[in-house]
């Protein structure tokens, strides 16, 4: 079982690295366009929650 988890290490690290690079490039593009990188557009914002 541990060998199966170990085999996932490299692909998981590759995905994490790609995601980090992609987000960094997206933030850099937004900054170049003059958009604030602190703007939040989360669909799960507190104002849109419907908790009862």
PDB file of N, CA, C and O in Angstrom:
ATOM      1  N   UNK A   1       0.829  -1.193   0.000  1.00  0.00           N
ATOM      2  CA  UNK A   1       0.000   0.000   0.000  1.00  0.00           C
ATOM      3  C   UNK A   1       0.871   1.255   0.000  1.00  0.00           C
ATOM      4  O   UNK A   1       0.569   2.217  -0.707  1.00  0.00           O
ATOM      5  N   UNK A   2       1.941   1.254   0.780  1.00  0.00           N
ATOM      6  CA  UNK A   2       2.817   2.425   0.826  1.00  0.00           C
ATOM      7  C   UNK A   2       3.480   2.676  -0.516  1.00  0.00           C
ATOM      8  O   UNK A   2       3.736   3.826  -0.873  1.00  0.00           O
ATOM      9  N   UNK A   3       3.763   1.609  -1.270  1.00  0.00           N
ATOM     10  CA  UNK A   3       4.364   1.787  -2.595  1.00  0.00           C
ATOM     11  C   UNK A   3       3.402   2.498  -3.545  1.00  0.00           C
ATOM     12  O   UNK A   3       3.821   3.290  -4.388  1.00  0.00           O
ATOM     13  N   UNK A   4       2.121   2.210  -3.400  1.00  0.00           N
ATOM     14  CA  UNK A   4       1.143   2.883  -4.248  1.00  0.00           C
ATOM     15  C   UNK A   4       1.092   4.373  -3.934  1.00  0.00           C
ATOM     16  O   UNK A   4       0.991   5.195  -4.845  1.00  0.00           O
ATOM     17  N   UNK A   5       1.161   4.725  -2.661  1.00  0.00           N
ATOM     18  CA  UNK A   5       1.178   6.142  -2.294  1.00  0.00           C
ATOM     19  C   UNK A   5       2.460   6.801  -2.770  1.00  0.00           C
ATOM     20  O   UNK A   5       2.432   7.950  -3.208  1.00  0.00           O
ATOM     21  N   UNK A   6       3.580   6.101  -2.694  1.00  0.00           N
ATOM     22  CA  UNK A   6       4.852   6.640  -3.150  1.00  0.00           C
ATOM     23  C   UNK A   6       4.853   6.903  -4.643  1.00  0.00           C
ATOM     24  O   UNK A   6       5.477   7.855  -5.110  1.00  0.00           O
ATOM     25  N   UNK A   7       4.156   6.062  -5.393  1.00  0.00           N
ATOM     26  CA  UNK A   7       4.078   6.227  -6.843  1.00  0.00           C
ATOM     27  C   UNK A   7       3.289   7.480  -7.220  1.00  0.00           C
ATOM     28  O   UNK A   7       3.466   8.023  -8.311  1.00  0.00           O
ATOM     29  N   UNK A   8       2.436   7.929  -6.338  1.00  0.00           N
ATOM     30  CA  UNK A   8       1.651   9.138  -6.619  1.00  0.00           C
ATOM     31  C   UNK A   8       2.433  10.411  -6.339  1.00  0.00           C
ATOM     32  O   UNK A   8       2.007  11.493  -6.744  1.00  0.00           O
ATOM     33  N   UNK A   9       3.563  10.308  -5.658  1.00  0.00           N
ATOM     34  CA  UNK A   9       4.329  11.484  -5.265  1.00  0.00           C
ATOM     35  C   UNK A   9       4.772  12.336  -6.428  1.00  0.00           C
ATOM     36  O   UNK A   9       4.571  13.550  -6.411  1.00  0.00           O
ATOM     37  N   UNK A  10       5.369  11.735  -7.438  1.00  0.00           N
ATOM     38  CA  UNK A  10       5.885  12.501  -8.576  1.00  0.00           C
ATOM     39  C   UNK A  10       4.762  13.177  -9.364  1.00  0.00           C
ATOM     40  O   UNK A  10       4.856  14.374  -9.632  1.00  0.00           O
ATOM     41  N   UNK A  11       3.702  12.457  -9.746  1.00  0.00           N
ATOM     42  CA  UNK A  11       2.628  13.156 -10.461  1.00  0.00           C
ATOM     43  C   UNK A  11       1.966  14.254  -9.623  1.00  0.00           C
ATOM     44  O   UNK A  11       1.617  15.312 -10.146  1.00  0.00           O
ATOM     45  N   UNK A  12       1.800  14.003  -8.348  1.00  0.00           N
ATOM     46  CA  UNK A  12       1.191  15.017  -7.484  1.00  0.00           C
ATOM     47  C   UNK A  12       2.080  16.254  -7.398  1.00  0.00           C
ATOM     48  O   UNK A  12       1.581  17.377  -7.451  1.00  0.00           O
ATOM     49  N   UNK A  13       3.382  16.060  -7.267  1.00  0.00           N
ATOM     50  CA  UNK A  13       4.309  17.190  -7.236  1.00  0.00           C
ATOM     51  C   UNK A  13       4.295  17.953  -8.557  1.00  0.00           C
ATOM     52  O   UNK A  13       4.377  19.181  -8.568  1.00  0.00           O
ATOM     53  N   UNK A  14       4.191  17.228  -9.667  1.00  0.00           N
ATOM     54  CA  UNK A  14       4.150  17.884 -10.975  1.00  0.00           C
ATOM     55  C   UNK A  14       2.886  18.737 -11.112  1.00  0.00           C
ATOM     56  O   UNK A  14       2.936  19.851 -11.634  1.00  0.00           O
ATOM     57  N   UNK A  15       1.755  18.208 -10.642  1.00  0.00           N
ATOM     58  CA  UNK A  15       0.499  18.966 -10.705  1.00  0.00           C
ATOM     59  C   UNK A  15       0.580  20.200  -9.824  1.00  0.00           C
ATOM     60  O   UNK A  15       0.144  21.279 -10.223  1.00  0.00           O
ATOM     61  N   UNK A  16       1.136  20.050  -8.630  1.00  0.00           N
ATOM     62  CA  UNK A  16       1.266  21.191  -7.720  1.00  0.00           C
ATOM     63  C   UNK A  16       2.175  22.264  -8.321  1.00  0.00           C
ATOM     64  O   UNK A  16       1.881  23.454  -8.213  1.00  0.00           O
ATOM     65  N   UNK A  17       3.269  21.855  -8.949  1.00  0.00           N
ATOM     66  CA  UNK A  17       4.190  22.808  -9.575  1.00  0.00           C
ATOM     67  C   UNK A  17       3.509  23.529 -10.732  1.00  0.00           C
ATOM     68  O   UNK A  17       3.615  24.749 -10.851  1.00  0.00           O
ATOM     69  N   UNK A  18       2.808  22.779 -11.589  1.00  0.00           N
ATOM     70  CA  UNK A  18       2.124  23.391 -12.725  1.00  0.00           C
ATOM     71  C   UNK A  18       1.075  24.382 -12.244  1.00  0.00           C
ATOM     72  O   UNK A  18       0.958  25.476 -12.796  1.00  0.00           O
ATOM     73  N   UNK A  19       0.312  24.009 -11.221  1.00  0.00           N
ATOM     74  CA  UNK A  19      -0.722  24.889 -10.692  1.00  0.00           C
ATOM     75  C   UNK A  19      -0.112  26.180 -10.145  1.00  0.00           C
ATOM     76  O   UNK A  19      -0.642  27.270 -10.363  1.00  0.00           O
ATOM     77  N   UNK A  20       1.013  26.043  -9.429  1.00  0.00           N
ATOM     78  CA  UNK A  20       1.686  27.213  -8.878  1.00  0.00           C
ATOM     79  C   UNK A  20       2.150  28.147  -9.988  1.00  0.00           C
ATOM     80  O   UNK A  20       1.961  29.360  -9.901  1.00  0.00           O
ATOM     81  N   UNK A  21       2.755  27.588 -11.028  1.00  0.00           N
ATOM     82  CA  UNK A  21       3.226  28.403 -12.153  1.00  0.00           C
ATOM     83  C   UNK A  21       2.055  29.067 -12.879  1.00  0.00           C
ATOM     84  O   UNK A  21       2.145  30.228 -13.277  1.00  0.00           O
ATOM     85  N   UNK A  22       0.953  28.322 -13.050  1.00  0.00           N
ATOM     86  CA  UNK A  22      -0.218  28.850 -13.746  1.00  0.00           C
ATOM     87  C   UNK A  22      -0.828  30.014 -12.973  1.00  0.00           C
ATOM     88  O   UNK A  22      -1.157  31.043 -13.562  1.00  0.00           O
ATOM     89  N   UNK A  23      -0.981  29.858 -11.664  1.00  0.00           N
ATOM     90  CA  UNK A  23      -1.556  30.923 -10.845  1.00  0.00           C
ATOM     91  C   UNK A  23      -0.632  32.130 -10.837  1.00  0.00           C
ATOM     92  O   UNK A  23      -1.104  33.266 -10.897  1.00  0.00           O
ATOM     93  N   UNK A  24       0.686  31.904 -10.763  1.00  0.00           N
ATOM     94  CA  UNK A  24       1.641  33.005 -10.789  1.00  0.00           C
ATOM     95  C   UNK A  24       1.537  33.782 -12.100  1.00  0.00           C
ATOM     96  O   UNK A  24       1.578  35.012 -12.099  1.00  0.00           O
ATOM     97  N   UNK A  25       1.403  33.067 -13.212  1.00  0.00           N
ATOM     98  CA  UNK A  25       1.268  33.738 -14.507  1.00  0.00           C
ATOM     99  C   UNK A  25      -0.048  34.510 -14.591  1.00  0.00           C
ATOM    100  O   UNK A  25      -0.089  35.603 -15.155  1.00  0.00           O
ATOM    101  N   UNK A  26      -1.116  33.953 -14.039  1.00  0.00           N
ATOM    102  CA  UNK A  26      -2.410  34.632 -14.057  1.00  0.00           C
ATOM    103  C   UNK A  26      -2.370  35.910 -13.226  1.00  0.00           C
ATOM    104  O   UNK A  26      -2.904  36.938 -13.643  1.00  0.00           O
ATOM    105  N   UNK A  27      -1.746  35.854 -12.063  1.00  0.00           N
ATOM    106  CA  UNK A  27      -1.629  37.042 -11.212  1.00  0.00           C
ATOM    107  C   UNK A  27      -0.772  38.101 -11.899  1.00  0.00           C
ATOM    108  O   UNK A  27      -1.094  39.288 -11.857  1.00  0.00           O
ATOM    109  N   UNK A  28       0.313  37.673 -12.528  1.00  0.00           N
ATOM    110  CA  UNK A  28       1.175  38.626 -13.233  1.00  0.00           C
ATOM    111  C   UNK A  28       0.413  39.302 -14.371  1.00  0.00           C
ATOM    112  O   UNK A  28       0.583  40.499 -14.599  1.00  0.00           O
ATOM    113  N   UNK A  29      -0.420  38.553 -15.085  1.00  0.00           N
ATOM    114  CA  UNK A  29      -1.201  39.141 -16.169  1.00  0.00           C
ATOM    115  C   UNK A  29      -2.227  40.130 -15.626  1.00  0.00           C
ATOM    116  O   UNK A  29      -2.424  41.202 -16.198  1.00  0.00           O
ATOM    117  N   UNK A  30      -2.874  39.773 -14.531  1.00  0.00           N
ATOM    118  CA  UNK A  30      -3.852  40.681 -13.940  1.00  0.00           C
ATOM    119  C   UNK A  30      -3.191  41.972 -13.467  1.00  0.00           C
ATOM    120  O   UNK A  30      -3.748  43.058 -13.626  1.00  0.00           O
ATOM    121  N   UNK A  31      -2.005  41.847 -12.889  1.00  0.00           N
ATOM    122  CA  UNK A  31      -1.291  43.039 -12.442  1.00  0.00           C
ATOM    123  C   UNK A  31      -0.879  43.895 -13.630  1.00  0.00           C
ATOM    124  O   UNK A  31      -0.918  45.122 -13.548  1.00  0.00           O
ATOM    125  N   UNK A  32      -0.481  43.261 -14.740  1.00  0.00           N
ATOM    126  CA  UNK A  32      -0.095  44.008 -15.934  1.00  0.00           C
ATOM    127  C   UNK A  32      -1.290  44.754 -16.529  1.00  0.00           C
ATOM    128  O   UNK A  32      -1.133  45.820 -17.125  1.00  0.00           O
ATOM    129  N   UNK A  33      -2.486  44.182 -16.362  1.00  0.00           N
ATOM    130  CA  UNK A  33      -3.698  44.814 -16.869  1.00  0.00           C
ATOM    131  C   UNK A  33      -4.243  45.861 -15.903  1.00  0.00           C
ATOM    132  O   UNK A  33      -5.181  46.589 -16.227  1.00  0.00           O
ATOM    133  N   UNK A  34      -3.646  45.929 -14.713  1.00  0.00           N
ATOM    134  CA  UNK A  34      -4.073  46.916 -13.739  1.00  0.00           C
ATOM    135  C   UNK A  34      -5.177  46.439 -12.820  1.00  0.00           C
ATOM    136  O   UNK A  34      -5.755  47.235 -12.080  1.00  0.00           O
ATOM    137  N   UNK A  35      -5.476  45.160 -12.856  1.00  0.00           N
ATOM    138  CA  UNK A  35      -6.499  44.596 -11.985  1.00  0.00           C
ATOM    139  C   UNK A  35      -5.869  44.216 -10.661  1.00  0.00           C
ATOM    140  O   UNK A  35      -4.770  43.660 -10.632  1.00  0.00           O
ATOM    141  N   UNK A  36      -6.546  44.506  -9.574  1.00  0.00           N
ATOM    142  CA  UNK A  36      -6.028  44.153  -8.255  1.00  0.00           C
ATOM    143  C   UNK A  36      -6.071  42.647  -8.068  1.00  0.00           C
ATOM    144  O   UNK A  36      -7.087  42.010  -8.349  1.00  0.00           O
ATOM    145  N   UNK A  37      -4.971  42.077  -7.594  1.00  0.00           N
ATOM    146  CA  UNK A  37      -4.933  40.643  -7.354  1.00  0.00           C
ATOM    147  C   UNK A  37      -5.659  40.277  -6.068  1.00  0.00           C
ATOM    148  O   UNK A  37      -5.806  39.096  -5.752  1.00  0.00           O
ATOM    149  N   UNK A  38      -6.114  41.283  -5.321  1.00  0.00           N
ATOM    150  CA  UNK A  38      -6.819  41.018  -4.082  1.00  0.00           C
ATOM    151  C   UNK A  38      -8.336  40.990  -4.269  1.00  0.00           C
ATOM    152  O   UNK A  38      -9.079  40.772  -3.313  1.00  0.00           O
ATOM    153  N   UNK A  39      -8.788  41.211  -5.499  1.00  0.00           N
ATOM    154  CA  UNK A  39     -10.214  41.167  -5.780  1.00  0.00           C
ATOM    155  C   UNK A  39     -10.684  39.732  -5.651  1.00  0.00           C
ATOM    156  O   UNK A  39     -10.086  38.814  -6.213  1.00  0.00           O
ATOM    157  N   UNK A  40     -11.765  39.549  -4.899  1.00  0.00           N
ATOM    158  CA  UNK A  40     -12.283  38.195  -4.690  1.00  0.00           C
ATOM    159  C   UNK A  40     -13.575  38.024  -5.475  1.00  0.00           C
ATOM    160  O   UNK A  40     -14.467  38.872  -5.434  1.00  0.00           O
ATOM    161  N   UNK A  41     -13.653  36.913  -6.187  1.00  0.00           N
ATOM    162  CA  UNK A  41     -14.858  36.595  -6.941  1.00  0.00           C
ATOM    163  C   UNK A  41     -15.304  35.182  -6.592  1.00  0.00           C
ATOM    164  O   UNK A  41     -15.692  34.415  -7.473  1.00  0.00           O
ATOM    165  N   UNK A  42     -15.250  34.845  -5.337  1.00  0.00           N
ATOM    166  CA  UNK A  42     -15.609  33.505  -4.896  1.00  0.00           C
ATOM    167  C   UNK A  42     -17.117  33.312  -4.940  1.00  0.00           C
ATOM    168  O   UNK A  42     -17.867  34.158  -4.452  1.00  0.00           O
ATOM    169  N   UNK A  43     -17.569  32.194  -5.528  1.00  0.00           N
ATOM    170  CA  UNK A  43     -19.006  31.933  -5.537  1.00  0.00           C
ATOM    171  C   UNK A  43     -19.534  31.584  -4.145  1.00  0.00           C
ATOM    172  O   UNK A  43     -20.745  31.577  -3.924  1.00  0.00           O
ATOM    173  N   UNK A  44     -18.634  31.296  -3.213  1.00  0.00           N
ATOM    174  CA  UNK A  44     -19.040  30.934  -1.863  1.00  0.00           C
ATOM    175  C   UNK A  44     -18.823  32.088  -0.886  1.00  0.00           C
ATOM    176  O   UNK A  44     -18.468  31.877   0.273  1.00  0.00           O
ATOM    177  N   UNK A  45     -19.039  33.300  -1.370  1.00  0.00           N
ATOM    178  CA  UNK A  45     -18.854  34.455  -0.496  1.00  0.00           C
ATOM    179  C   UNK A  45     -19.937  34.463   0.579  1.00  0.00           C
ATOM    180  O   UNK A  45     -21.029  33.941   0.356  1.00  0.00           O
ATOM    181  N   UNK A  46     -19.650  35.047   1.736  1.00  0.00           N
ATOM    182  CA  UNK A  46     -20.631  35.057   2.823  1.00  0.00           C
ATOM    183  C   UNK A  46     -21.963  35.712   2.438  1.00  0.00           C
ATOM    184  O   UNK A  46     -23.009  35.328   2.962  1.00  0.00           O
ATOM    185  N   UNK A  47     -21.938  36.671   1.551  1.00  0.00           N
ATOM    186  CA  UNK A  47     -23.173  37.359   1.186  1.00  0.00           C
ATOM    187  C   UNK A  47     -24.092  36.487   0.340  1.00  0.00           C
ATOM    188  O   UNK A  47     -25.292  36.749   0.259  1.00  0.00           O
ATOM    189  N   UNK A  48     -23.538  35.445  -0.293  1.00  0.00           N
ATOM    190  CA  UNK A  48     -24.358  34.598  -1.141  1.00  0.00           C
ATOM    191  C   UNK A  48     -24.751  33.298  -0.452  1.00  0.00           C
ATOM    192  O   UNK A  48     -25.411  32.453  -1.057  1.00  0.00           O
ATOM    193  N   UNK A  49     -24.354  33.129   0.804  1.00  0.00           N
ATOM    194  CA  UNK A  49     -24.702  31.893   1.499  1.00  0.00           C
ATOM    195  C   UNK A  49     -26.171  31.908   1.889  1.00  0.00           C
ATOM    196  O   UNK A  49     -26.755  32.959   2.153  1.00  0.00           O
ATOM    197  N   UNK A  50     -26.751  30.720   1.919  1.00  0.00           N
ATOM    198  CA  UNK A  50     -28.162  30.600   2.261  1.00  0.00           C
ATOM    199  C   UNK A  50     -28.330  29.698   3.470  1.00  0.00           C
ATOM    200  O   UNK A  50     -29.219  28.847   3.496  1.00  0.00           O
ATOM    201  N   UNK A  51     -27.481  29.881   4.471  1.00  0.00           N
ATOM    202  CA  UNK A  51     -27.564  29.074   5.692  1.00  0.00           C
ATOM    203  C   UNK A  51     -28.832  29.423   6.442  1.00  0.00           C
ATOM    204  O   UNK A  51     -29.222  30.586   6.537  1.00  0.00           O
ATOM    205  N   UNK A  52     -29.464  28.394   6.971  1.00  0.00           N
ATOM    206  CA  UNK A  52     -30.701  28.628   7.715  1.00  0.00           C
ATOM    207  C   UNK A  52     -30.510  28.333   9.176  1.00  0.00           C
ATOM    208  O   UNK A  52     -31.447  28.474   9.962  1.00  0.00           O
TER     209      UNK A  52
END
